[in-house]
Amino acid sequence: MRKISVLTALLLTACVTINIYFPAAAAEKVADEIIKDIQSAPSKKVEPKPKAELSDWQISLYKMIDSAISVAISSAQAGEADLSINSPDISRLRATMENRFATLQVFYGNGSVGIKSDGLLTVRDAANIALKDKNQINKLIASENADRMALYKAIANANGHPEWAAQIKSTFAGQWISNAQSGWWVQAGGNWKQK
């Protein structure tokens, strides 16, 4: 009798468990799209507009509407998983990164900046950086790395799964490296190589 109740408890637990899997293929597609947009954006010196402040009641209203839509859509969706990249935070971060890219591209090209295996930037060869540019490049790298981390969190949050941020970061890391342009330096297996 005891074996039957343990078995019943296990079956009930199994019925209640819901597997929310990370859509890796969709994440790669999103990463490619964002990275290619950033790297192909025409250089512009326009700062992104600051995001408009919403009142607490507006935020609550939008969250309720979003939840209602999510329930309706999730029950109707089937097939390939998708990641949403349409949020004000994601748009703002993409615009900032697109604006910064033209400046970073010079440092990628001369080998002074490289893409680490985790997808973040680092000074790879400080000898290629003029003394007058060292402060600027350090600020650029810090800003870019902060925006990349914020982007991963924003994508995870926009999809209702903040716990996916680390997996999104890992997916983007591989895509930053695979989308690196010819002549750029990337880290693979702890070693630097030029694409």
CNS distance restraints for C-alpha pairs under 8 A (distance, minus, plus):
assign (resid   1 and name CA) (resid   5 and name CA) 6.55 0.50 0.50
assign (resid   2 and name CA) (resid   6 and name CA) 6.30 0.50 0.50
assign (resid   3 and name CA) (resid   7 and name CA) 6.05 0.50 0.50
assign (resid   4 and name CA) (resid   8 and name CA) 6.00 0.50 0.50
assign (resid   5 and name CA) (resid   9 and name CA) 6.07 0.50 0.50
assign (resid   6 and name CA) (resid  10 and name CA) 6.22 0.50 0.50
assign (resid   7 and name CA) (resid  11 and name CA) 6.19 0.50 0.50
assign (resid   8 and name CA) (resid  12 and name CA) 6.16 0.50 0.50
assign (resid   9 and name CA) (resid  13 and name CA) 6.14 0.50 0.50
assign (resid  10 and name CA) (resid  14 and name CA) 6.11 0.50 0.50
assign (resid  11 and name CA) (resid  15 and name CA) 6.21 0.50 0.50
assign (resid  12 and name CA) (resid  16 and name CA) 6.38 0.50 0.50
assign (resid  13 and name CA) (resid  17 and name CA) 6.26 0.50 0.50
assign (resid  22 and name CA) (resid 164 and name CA) 6.97 0.50 0.50
assign (resid  22 and name CA) (resid 167 and name CA) 7.71 0.50 0.50
assign (resid  23 and name CA) (resid  27 and name CA) 6.18 0.50 0.50
assign (resid  23 and name CA) (resid  81 and name CA) 5.96 0.50 0.50
assign (resid  23 and name CA) (resid  82 and name CA) 7.10 0.50 0.50
assign (resid  23 and name CA) (resid  83 and name CA) 7.67 0.50 0.50
assign (resid  24 and name CA) (resid  28 and name CA) 6.26 0.50 0.50
assign (resid  24 and name CA) (resid 171 and name CA) 7.44 0.50 0.50
assign (resid  25 and name CA) (resid  29 and name CA) 6.33 0.50 0.50
assign (resid  26 and name CA) (resid  30 and name CA) 6.16 0.50 0.50
assign (resid  26 and name CA) (resid  81 and name CA) 6.35 0.50 0.50
assign (resid  26 and name CA) (resid  82 and name CA) 5.36 0.50 0.50
assign (resid  26 and name CA) (resid  83 and name CA) 6.08 0.50 0.50
assign (resid  27 and name CA) (resid  31 and name CA) 6.00 0.50 0.50
assign (resid  27 and name CA) (resid  82 and name CA) 7.92 0.50 0.50
assign (resid  27 and name CA) (resid  83 and name CA) 6.65 0.50 0.50
assign (resid  27 and name CA) (resid 168 and name CA) 6.56 0.50 0.50
assign (resid  27 and name CA) (resid 171 and name CA) 6.63 0.50 0.50
assign (resid  27 and name CA) (resid 172 and name CA) 7.90 0.50 0.50
assign (resid  28 and name CA) (resid  32 and name CA) 6.10 0.50 0.50
assign (resid  28 and name CA) (resid 171 and name CA) 6.12 0.50 0.50
assign (resid  28 and name CA) (resid 172 and name CA) 7.09 0.50 0.50
assign (resid  28 and name CA) (resid 175 and name CA) 7.05 0.50 0.50
assign (resid  29 and name CA) (resid  33 and name CA) 6.20 0.50 0.50
assign (resid  30 and name CA) (resid  34 and name CA) 6.15 0.50 0.50
assign (resid  30 and name CA) (resid  83 and name CA) 7.17 0.50 0.50
assign (resid  30 and name CA) (resid  85 and name CA) 7.59 0.50 0.50
assign (resid  31 and name CA) (resid  35 and name CA) 5.98 0.50 0.50
assign (resid  31 and name CA) (resid 171 and name CA) 7.32 0.50 0.50
assign (resid  31 and name CA) (resid 172 and name CA) 5.50 0.50 0.50
assign (resid  31 and name CA) (resid 175 and name CA) 6.36 0.50 0.50
assign (resid  32 and name CA) (resid  36 and name CA) 5.90 0.50 0.50
assign (resid  32 and name CA) (resid 175 and name CA) 6.29 0.50 0.50
assign (resid  32 and name CA) (resid 179 and name CA) 7.58 0.50 0.50
assign (resid  33 and name CA) (resid  37 and name CA) 6.12 0.50 0.50
assign (resid  34 and name CA) (resid  38 and name CA) 6.17 0.50 0.50
assign (resid  34 and name CA) (resid  94 and name CA) 7.44 0.50 0.50
assign (resid  35 and name CA) (resid  39 and name CA) 6.11 0.50 0.50
assign (resid  35 and name CA) (resid 175 and name CA) 7.77 0.50 0.50
assign (resid  35 and name CA) (resid 176 and name CA) 6.92 0.50 0.50
assign (resid  35 and name CA) (resid 179 and name CA) 7.34 0.50 0.50
assign (resid  36 and name CA) (resid  40 and name CA) 5.88 0.50 0.50
assign (resid  36 and name CA) (resid 179 and name CA) 7.48 0.50 0.50
assign (resid  37 and name CA) (resid  41 and name CA) 5.85 0.50 0.50
assign (resid  37 and name CA) (resid  98 and name CA) 7.62 0.50 0.50
assign (resid  38 and name CA) (resid  94 and name CA) 6.88 0.50 0.50
assign (resid  38 and name CA) (resid  95 and name CA) 7.97 0.50 0.50
assign (resid  38 and name CA) (resid  97 and name CA) 6.47 0.50 0.50
assign (resid  38 and name CA) (resid  98 and name CA) 4.58 0.50 0.50
assign (resid  38 and name CA) (resid 101 and name CA) 6.92 0.50 0.50
assign (resid  39 and name CA) (resid  98 and name CA) 6.98 0.50 0.50
assign (resid  39 and name CA) (resid 101 and name CA) 6.62 0.50 0.50
assign (resid  41 and name CA) (resid  98 and name CA) 6.03 0.50 0.50
assign (resid  43 and name CA) (resid  98 and name CA) 7.61 0.50 0.50
assign (resid  43 and name CA) (resid  99 and name CA) 6.36 0.50 0.50
assign (resid  43 and name CA) (resid 101 and name CA) 7.63 0.50 0.50
assign (resid  43 and name CA) (resid 102 and name CA) 5.64 0.50 0.50
assign (resid  44 and name CA) (resid  99 and name CA) 5.95 0.50 0.50
assign (resid  45 and name CA) (resid  99 and name CA) 6.33 0.50 0.50
assign (resid  46 and name CA) (resid  99 and name CA) 7.25 0.50 0.50
assign (resid  47 and name CA) (resid  96 and name CA) 7.11 0.50 0.50
assign (resid  47 and name CA) (resid  99 and name CA) 7.42 0.50 0.50
assign (resid  48 and name CA) (resid  92 and name CA) 6.51 0.50 0.50
assign (resid  48 and name CA) (resid  95 and name CA) 6.15 0.50 0.50
assign (resid  48 and name CA) (resid  96 and name CA) 6.30 0.50 0.50
assign (resid  49 and name CA) (resid  92 and name CA) 7.82 0.50 0.50
assign (resid  51 and name CA) (resid  88 and name CA) 7.35 0.50 0.50
assign (resid  51 and name CA) (resid  92 and name CA) 7.73 0.50 0.50
assign (resid  54 and name CA) (resid  58 and name CA) 6.04 0.50 0.50
assign (resid  54 and name CA) (resid  59 and name CA) 6.35 0.50 0.50
assign (resid  55 and name CA) (resid  59 and name CA) 6.36 0.50 0.50
assign (resid  56 and name CA) (resid  60 and name CA) 6.18 0.50 0.50
assign (resid  57 and name CA) (resid  61 and name CA) 6.06 0.50 0.50
assign (resid  58 and name CA) (resid  62 and name CA) 6.13 0.50 0.50
assign (resid  59 and name CA) (resid  63 and name CA) 6.14 0.50 0.50
assign (resid  60 and name CA) (resid  64 and name CA) 6.22 0.50 0.50
assign (resid  61 and name CA) (resid  65 and name CA) 6.22 0.50 0.50
assign (resid  62 and name CA) (resid  66 and name CA) 5.94 0.50 0.50
assign (resid  63 and name CA) (resid  67 and name CA) 6.06 0.50 0.50
assign (resid  64 and name CA) (resid  68 and name CA) 6.21 0.50 0.50
assign (resid  65 and name CA) (resid  69 and name CA) 6.13 0.50 0.50
assign (resid  66 and name CA) (resid  70 and name CA) 5.97 0.50 0.50
assign (resid  67 and name CA) (resid  71 and name CA) 6.22 0.50 0.50
assign (resid  68 and name CA) (resid  72 and name CA) 6.36 0.50 0.50
assign (resid  69 and name CA) (resid  73 and name CA) 5.95 0.50 0.50
assign (resid  70 and name CA) (resid  74 and name CA) 5.70 0.50 0.50
assign (resid  71 and name CA) (resid  75 and name CA) 6.28 0.50 0.50
assign (resid  72 and name CA) (resid  76 and name CA) 6.55 0.50 0.50
assign (resid  73 and name CA) (resid  77 and name CA) 5.98 0.50 0.50
assign (resid  83 and name CA) (resid 155 and name CA) 7.81 0.50 0.50
assign (resid  83 and name CA) (resid 159 and name CA) 6.45 0.50 0.50
assign (resid  84 and name CA) (resid 155 and name CA) 7.10 0.50 0.50
assign (resid  84 and name CA) (resid 158 and name CA) 6.47 0.50 0.50
assign (resid  84 and name CA) (resid 159 and name CA) 5.97 0.50 0.50
assign (resid  85 and name CA) (resid  90 and name CA) 6.49 0.50 0.50
assign (resid  85 and name CA) (resid 155 and name CA) 6.04 0.50 0.50
assign (resid  85 and name CA) (resid 158 and name CA) 6.99 0.50 0.50
assign (resid  86 and name CA) (resid  90 and name CA) 6.65 0.50 0.50
assign (resid  86 and name CA) (resid  91 and name CA) 7.00 0.50 0.50
assign (resid  86 and name CA) (resid 158 and name CA) 7.61 0.50 0.50
assign (resid  87 and name CA) (resid  91 and name CA) 6.20 0.50 0.50
assign (resid  87 and name CA) (resid 158 and name CA) 6.61 0.50 0.50
assign (resid  88 and name CA) (resid  92 and name CA) 6.06 0.50 0.50
assign (resid  89 and name CA) (resid  93 and name CA) 6.14 0.50 0.50
assign (resid  89 and name CA) (resid 151 and name CA) 7.82 0.50 0.50
assign (resid  89 and name CA) (resid 154 and name CA) 6.41 0.50 0.50
assign (resid  90 and name CA) (resid  94 and name CA) 6.08 0.50 0.50
assign (resid  90 and name CA) (resid 151 and name CA) 6.10 0.50 0.50
assign (resid  90 and name CA) (resid 154 and name CA) 6.05 0.50 0.50
assign (resid  90 and name CA) (resid 155 and name CA) 6.89 0.50 0.50
assign (resid  91 and name CA) (resid  95 and name CA) 6.19 0.50 0.50
assign (resid  92 and name CA) (resid  96 and name CA) 6.26 0.50 0.50
assign (resid  93 and name CA) (resid  97 and name CA) 6.14 0.50 0.50
assign (resid  93 and name CA) (resid 147 and name CA) 6.29 0.50 0.50
assign (resid  93 and name CA) (resid 150 and name CA) 7.77 0.50 0.50
assign (resid  93 and name CA) (resid 151 and name CA) 6.41 0.50 0.50
assign (resid  94 and name CA) (resid  98 and name CA) 6.02 0.50 0.50
assign (resid  94 and name CA) (resid 151 and name CA) 7.94 0.50 0.50
assign (resid  95 and name CA) (resid  99 and name CA) 6.22 0.50 0.50
assign (resid  96 and name CA) (resid 100 and name CA) 6.30 0.50 0.50
assign (resid  97 and name CA) (resid 101 and name CA) 6.07 0.50 0.50
assign (resid  97 and name CA) (resid 144 and name CA) 6.82 0.50 0.50
assign (resid  97 and name CA) (resid 147 and name CA) 7.34 0.50 0.50
assign (resid  98 and name CA) (resid 102 and name CA) 7.66 0.50 0.50
assign (resid 100 and name CA) (resid 104 and name CA) 6.38 0.50 0.50
assign (resid 100 and name CA) (resid 140 and name CA) 7.65 0.50 0.50
assign (resid 100 and name CA) (resid 144 and name CA) 7.82 0.50 0.50
assign (resid 101 and name CA) (resid 105 and name CA) 5.83 0.50 0.50
assign (resid 102 and name CA) (resid 106 and name CA) 7.09 0.50 0.50
assign (resid 103 and name CA) (resid 107 and name CA) 7.37 0.50 0.50
assign (resid 104 and name CA) (resid 108 and name CA) 6.22 0.50 0.50
assign (resid 104 and name CA) (resid 140 and name CA) 7.35 0.50 0.50
assign (resid 105 and name CA) (resid 109 and name CA) 6.00 0.50 0.50
assign (resid 106 and name CA) (resid 110 and name CA) 6.38 0.50 0.50
assign (resid 107 and name CA) (resid 111 and name CA) 6.20 0.50 0.50
assign (resid 107 and name CA) (resid 112 and name CA) 5.44 0.50 0.50
assign (resid 107 and name CA) (resid 113 and name CA) 5.43 0.50 0.50
assign (resid 108 and name CA) (resid 112 and name CA) 6.36 0.50 0.50
assign (resid 108 and name CA) (resid 113 and name CA) 5.05 0.50 0.50
assign (resid 108 and name CA) (resid 114 and name CA) 6.32 0.50 0.50
assign (resid 108 and name CA) (resid 183 and name CA) 7.99 0.50 0.50
assign (resid 108 and name CA) (resid 184 and name CA) 5.44 0.50 0.50
assign (resid 108 and name CA) (resid 185 and name CA) 7.14 0.50 0.50
assign (resid 109 and name CA) (resid 183 and name CA) 6.26 0.50 0.50
assign (resid 109 and name CA) (resid 184 and name CA) 5.76 0.50 0.50
assign (resid 110 and name CA) (resid 128 and name CA) 6.91 0.50 0.50
assign (resid 110 and name CA) (resid 184 and name CA) 7.93 0.50 0.50
assign (resid 111 and name CA) (resid 124 and name CA) 6.89 0.50 0.50
assign (resid 111 and name CA) (resid 125 and name CA) 6.44 0.50 0.50
assign (resid 111 and name CA) (resid 128 and name CA) 7.16 0.50 0.50
assign (resid 111 and name CA) (resid 183 and name CA) 7.86 0.50 0.50
assign (resid 111 and name CA) (resid 184 and name CA) 6.37 0.50 0.50
assign (resid 111 and name CA) (resid 185 and name CA) 6.21 0.50 0.50
assign (resid 112 and name CA) (resid 123 and name CA) 5.78 0.50 0.50
assign (resid 112 and name CA) (resid 124 and name CA) 5.15 0.50 0.50
assign (resid 112 and name CA) (resid 125 and name CA) 4.36 0.50 0.50
assign (resid 112 and name CA) (resid 126 and name CA) 5.86 0.50 0.50
assign (resid 112 and name CA) (resid 127 and name CA) 7.45 0.50 0.50
assign (resid 112 and name CA) (resid 128 and name CA) 5.42 0.50 0.50
assign (resid 112 and name CA) (resid 129 and name CA) 6.36 0.50 0.50
assign (resid 113 and name CA) (resid 121 and name CA) 6.73 0.50 0.50
assign (resid 113 and name CA) (resid 122 and name CA) 5.72 0.50 0.50
assign (resid 113 and name CA) (resid 123 and name CA) 4.65 0.50 0.50
assign (resid 113 and name CA) (resid 124 and name CA) 5.05 0.50 0.50
assign (resid 113 and name CA) (resid 125 and name CA) 6.79 0.50 0.50
assign (resid 113 and name CA) (resid 185 and name CA) 7.36 0.50 0.50
assign (resid 114 and name CA) (resid 121 and name CA) 5.75 0.50 0.50
assign (resid 114 and name CA) (resid 122 and name CA) 5.65 0.50 0.50
assign (resid 114 and name CA) (resid 123 and name CA) 6.40 0.50 0.50
assign (resid 114 and name CA) (resid 124 and name CA) 5.42 0.50 0.50
assign (resid 114 and name CA) (resid 184 and name CA) 6.87 0.50 0.50
assign (resid 114 and name CA) (resid 185 and name CA) 4.85 0.50 0.50
assign (resid 114 and name CA) (resid 186 and name CA) 5.49 0.50 0.50
assign (resid 114 and name CA) (resid 187 and name CA) 7.45 0.50 0.50
assign (resid 115 and name CA) (resid 119 and name CA) 5.78 0.50 0.50
assign (resid 115 and name CA) (resid 120 and name CA) 5.77 0.50 0.50
assign (resid 115 and name CA) (resid 121 and name CA) 4.72 0.50 0.50
assign (resid 115 and name CA) (resid 122 and name CA) 6.54 0.50 0.50
assign (resid 115 and name CA) (resid 176 and name CA) 7.52 0.50 0.50
assign (resid 115 and name CA) (resid 177 and name CA) 6.79 0.50 0.50
assign (resid 115 and name CA) (resid 185 and name CA) 6.49 0.50 0.50
assign (resid 115 and name CA) (resid 186 and name CA) 4.75 0.50 0.50
assign (resid 115 and name CA) (resid 187 and name CA) 6.25 0.50 0.50
assign (resid 116 and name CA) (resid 120 and name CA) 5.47 0.50 0.50
assign (resid 116 and name CA) (resid 121 and name CA) 5.90 0.50 0.50
assign (resid 116 and name CA) (resid 122 and name CA) 6.80 0.50 0.50
assign (resid 116 and name CA) (resid 186 and name CA) 5.97 0.50 0.50
assign (resid 116 and name CA) (resid 187 and name CA) 4.84 0.50 0.50
assign (resid 116 and name CA) (resid 188 and name CA) 7.73 0.50 0.50
assign (resid 117 and name CA) (resid 173 and name CA) 6.48 0.50 0.50
assign (resid 117 and name CA) (resid 174 and name CA) 7.49 0.50 0.50
assign (resid 117 and name CA) (resid 177 and name CA) 7.52 0.50 0.50
assign (resid 117 and name CA) (resid 186 and name CA) 7.16 0.50 0.50
assign (resid 117 and name CA) (resid 187 and name CA) 5.00 0.50 0.50
assign (resid 117 and name CA) (resid 188 and name CA) 5.80 0.50 0.50
assign (resid 117 and name CA) (resid 189 and name CA) 7.43 0.50 0.50
assign (resid 117 and name CA) (resid 190 and name CA) 7.38 0.50 0.50
assign (resid 118 and name CA) (resid 169 and name CA) 7.76 0.50 0.50
assign (resid 118 and name CA) (resid 170 and name CA) 6.78 0.50 0.50
assign (resid 118 and name CA) (resid 173 and name CA) 5.07 0.50 0.50
assign (resid 118 and name CA) (resid 174 and name CA) 7.76 0.50 0.50
assign (resid 119 and name CA) (resid 169 and name CA) 7.70 0.50 0.50
assign (resid 119 and name CA) (resid 170 and name CA) 7.77 0.50 0.50
assign (resid 119 and name CA) (resid 172 and name CA) 6.67 0.50 0.50
assign (resid 119 and name CA) (resid 173 and name CA) 3.79 0.50 0.50
assign (resid 119 and name CA) (resid 174 and name CA) 6.91 0.50 0.50
assign (resid 119 and name CA) (resid 176 and name CA) 5.85 0.50 0.50
assign (resid 119 and name CA) (resid 177 and name CA) 6.92 0.50 0.50
assign (resid 120 and name CA) (resid 145 and name CA) 5.65 0.50 0.50
assign (resid 120 and name CA) (resid 148 and name CA) 7.60 0.50 0.50
assign (resid 120 and name CA) (resid 173 and name CA) 7.43 0.50 0.50
assign (resid 121 and name CA) (resid 141 and name CA) 6.00 0.50 0.50
assign (resid 121 and name CA) (resid 144 and name CA) 7.59 0.50 0.50
assign (resid 121 and name CA) (resid 145 and name CA) 6.43 0.50 0.50
assign (resid 122 and name CA) (resid 141 and name CA) 6.61 0.50 0.50
assign (resid 123 and name CA) (resid 138 and name CA) 7.81 0.50 0.50
assign (resid 123 and name CA) (resid 141 and name CA) 7.99 0.50 0.50
assign (resid 125 and name CA) (resid 129 and name CA) 7.58 0.50 0.50
assign (resid 129 and name CA) (resid 133 and name CA) 6.21 0.50 0.50
assign (resid 129 and name CA) (resid 134 and name CA) 6.14 0.50 0.50
assign (resid 130 and name CA) (resid 134 and name CA) 6.49 0.50 0.50
assign (resid 132 and name CA) (resid 136 and name CA) 7.96 0.50 0.50
assign (resid 133 and name CA) (resid 137 and name CA) 6.08 0.50 0.50
assign (resid 134 and name CA) (resid 138 and name CA) 6.22 0.50 0.50
assign (resid 135 and name CA) (resid 139 and name CA) 6.30 0.50 0.50
assign (resid 136 and name CA) (resid 140 and name CA) 6.11 0.50 0.50
assign (resid 137 and name CA) (resid 141 and name CA) 6.05 0.50 0.50
assign (resid 138 and name CA) (resid 142 and name CA) 6.14 0.50 0.50
assign (resid 139 and name CA) (resid 143 and name CA) 6.02 0.50 0.50
assign (resid 140 and name CA) (resid 144 and name CA) 5.97 0.50 0.50
assign (resid 141 and name CA) (resid 145 and name CA) 5.98 0.50 0.50
assign (resid 142 and name CA) (resid 146 and name CA) 6.09 0.50 0.50
assign (resid 143 and name CA) (resid 147 and name CA) 6.11 0.50 0.50
assign (resid 144 and name CA) (resid 148 and name CA) 6.10 0.50 0.50
assign (resid 145 and name CA) (resid 149 and name CA) 6.28 0.50 0.50
assign (resid 146 and name CA) (resid 150 and name CA) 6.14 0.50 0.50
assign (resid 147 and name CA) (resid 151 and name CA) 5.92 0.50 0.50
assign (resid 148 and name CA) (resid 152 and name CA) 6.40 0.50 0.50
assign (resid 149 and name CA) (resid 153 and name CA) 6.48 0.50 0.50
assign (resid 149 and name CA) (resid 169 and name CA) 7.32 0.50 0.50
assign (resid 150 and name CA) (resid 154 and name CA) 6.00 0.50 0.50
assign (resid 151 and name CA) (resid 155 and name CA) 6.13 0.50 0.50
assign (resid 152 and name CA) (resid 156 and name CA) 6.27 0.50 0.50
assign (resid 152 and name CA) (resid 165 and name CA) 5.42 0.50 0.50
assign (resid 152 and name CA) (resid 166 and name CA) 7.72 0.50 0.50
assign (resid 152 and name CA) (resid 168 and name CA) 5.83 0.50 0.50
assign (resid 152 and name CA) (resid 169 and name CA) 5.77 0.50 0.50
assign (resid 153 and name CA) (resid 157 and name CA) 6.01 0.50 0.50
assign (resid 153 and name CA) (resid 162 and name CA) 6.59 0.50 0.50
assign (resid 153 and name CA) (resid 165 and name CA) 5.10 0.50 0.50
assign (resid 154 and name CA) (resid 158 and name CA) 5.90 0.50 0.50
assign (resid 155 and name CA) (resid 159 and name CA) 6.35 0.50 0.50
assign (resid 155 and name CA) (resid 165 and name CA) 7.56 0.50 0.50
assign (resid 155 and name CA) (resid 168 and name CA) 7.93 0.50 0.50
assign (resid 156 and name CA) (resid 160 and name CA) 6.44 0.50 0.50
assign (resid 156 and name CA) (resid 161 and name CA) 5.18 0.50 0.50
assign (resid 156 and name CA) (resid 162 and name CA) 4.75 0.50 0.50
assign (resid 156 and name CA) (resid 163 and name CA) 7.08 0.50 0.50
assign (resid 156 and name CA) (resid 164 and name CA) 5.47 0.50 0.50
assign (resid 156 and name CA) (resid 165 and name CA) 5.31 0.50 0.50
assign (resid 156 and name CA) (resid 168 and name CA) 7.37 0.50 0.50
assign (resid 157 and name CA) (resid 161 and name CA) 5.63 0.50 0.50
assign (resid 157 and name CA) (resid 162 and name CA) 4.88 0.50 0.50
assign (resid 161 and name CA) (resid 165 and name CA) 7.92 0.50 0.50
assign (resid 164 and name CA) (resid 168 and name CA) 6.07 0.50 0.50
assign (resid 165 and name CA) (resid 169 and name CA) 6.09 0.50 0.50
assign (resid 166 and name CA) (resid 170 and name CA) 6.19 0.50 0.50
assign (resid 167 and name CA) (resid 171 and name CA) 6.14 0.50 0.50
assign (resid 168 and name CA) (resid 172 and name CA) 6.07 0.50 0.50
assign (resid 169 and name CA) (resid 173 and name CA) 6.06 0.50 0.50
assign (resid 170 and name CA) (resid 174 and name CA) 6.73 0.50 0.50
assign (resid 171 and name CA) (resid 175 and name CA) 6.52 0.50 0.50
assign (resid 172 and name CA) (resid 176 and name CA) 5.92 0.50 0.50
assign (resid 173 and name CA) (resid 177 and name CA) 6.49 0.50 0.50
assign (resid 174 and name CA) (resid 178 and name CA) 6.18 0.50 0.50
assign (resid 175 and name CA) (resid 179 and name CA) 5.82 0.50 0.50
assign (resid 176 and name CA) (resid 180 and name CA) 6.10 0.50 0.50
assign (resid 177 and name CA) (resid 186 and name CA) 6.25 0.50 0.50
assign (resid 180 and name CA) (resid 184 and name CA) 6.31 0.50 0.50
assign (resid 180 and name CA) (resid 186 and name CA) 7.67 0.50 0.50
assign (resid 180 and name CA) (resid 195 and name CA) 7.29 0.50 0.50
assign (resid 181 and name CA) (resid 195 and name CA) 6.88 0.50 0.50
assign (resid 182 and name CA) (resid 194 and name CA) 7.62 0.50 0.50
assign (resid 182 and name CA) (resid 195 and name CA) 4.95 0.50 0.50
assign (resid 183 and name CA) (resid 194 and name CA) 5.67 0.50 0.50
assign (resid 183 and name CA) (resid 195 and name CA) 5.16 0.50 0.50
assign (resid 184 and name CA) (resid 194 and name CA) 5.58 0.50 0.50
assign (resid 184 and name CA) (resid 195 and name CA) 5.62 0.50 0.50
assign (resid 185 and name CA) (resid 192 and name CA) 6.43 0.50 0.50
assign (resid 185 and name CA) (resid 193 and name CA) 5.58 0.50 0.50
assign (resid 185 and name CA) (resid 194 and name CA) 4.41 0.50 0.50
assign (resid 185 and name CA) (resid 195 and name CA) 6.27 0.50 0.50
assign (resid 186 and name CA) (resid 192 and name CA) 5.61 0.50 0.50
assign (resid 186 and name CA) (resid 193 and name CA) 5.61 0.50 0.50
assign (resid 186 and name CA) (resid 194 and name CA) 6.33 0.50 0.50
assign (resid 186 and name CA) (resid 195 and name CA) 7.22 0.50 0.50
assign (resid 187 and name CA) (resid 191 and name CA) 5.39 0.50 0.50
assign (resid 187 and name CA) (resid 192 and name CA) 4.43 0.50 0.50
assign (resid 187 and name CA) (resid 193 and name CA) 6.28 0.50 0.50
assign (resid 188 and name CA) (resid 192 and name CA) 6.31 0.50 0.50
assign (resid 188 and name CA) (resid 193 and name CA) 7.22 0.50 0.50
